[in-house]
Amino acid sequence: MLSGTEATGGLHLPEAVAAEEEAAVEVRFARRERQLVDGELRPAPLAELALRLGAAGQILAEGVQCGEARLVFFPAFGHFPFVVPQPIDVASARKHLLGLKPPFRLLLAAFLAVFPVRAGEPPVGTFSIVAVDPATGEIGVAVQSRIVAVGGIVPFAKAGVGAVATQAYANVRYGPAGLALLAERIAPDECLRLLTASDPLRETRQAGIIDAAGRAATYTGNECLDWAGGLVGRHFAVQGNILAGREVVTAMAAAFEGSEGLLEDRLLAALEAGQAAGGDRRGMQSAALLVVREGWGYGGLNDRYRDLRVDEHADPIAELGRILQEHRRLFPRPEN
């Protein structure tokens, strides 16, 4: 399907694309690494990703051969809202992305998520929960892992949109790309399908996603380390890998469903229950809690209401609970 775009690559849409037609879409990106050929380092060939954009806005993977990529787009949209004849960098690509019509924004958002993790990165063996409180509109993520600073990897959330937890051999682009898809009112299970379909390492990924309405989905690749899996319930999804067993996510789900009160407390209760059921079978090291609500961040200028992390501690969940109480003392709920 790849059409003879020059070696510089390109994102190409045919000149005449009617709304009811399927558009052939080509994306190429240059690999960052070099390869050893006959004892000599040479630039690696372009990795190629072919997608088909259907009339209904769905994105279907035609084929993928991905190496580690640098994020540079070469769009040429002809009669579409803009024409960029030369390569553009990430910041420029995102600027132009905002001007695209929704179907093409979706395609680029999904494209942002396909880059694989660097070889040698440690797996984020962990357990997490994404959840929504429909009464307050608060959206949150909580996570614990036997890896340092898990809060810098797994949780993503945006008020009024939803939350994503990305783990195992985590593809951190699932976070911003997943939120972009949710913002287009794509259902969480379809978001996960789009995010994973073009990812060559999808079988090593795990993710949970929830939208602002409380619809949730979870994904576990077949190559995630045992025990690995997840559950979806009313207004939440739990998932984990390298766990003591299925009972970890079962206990988390039961704790969340059986608790009342503030979302932050229910998220913490889910972590405590997961750990009590065996947790990460390698042990404990770090934990994080993220709760967002529009205008409830510092000074009322953002949505990051509770953004708390324990980067390394012998008992990170207990320490996270202590920090939460201190944070509440200093930053009480604005409604109070």
Summary of the structure (lengths in Angstrom):
residues: 336
radius of gyration: 21.0
end to end distance: 59.3
largest distance: 69.6
contacts: 1179
relative contact order: 0.11
helix: 26%
strand: 31%
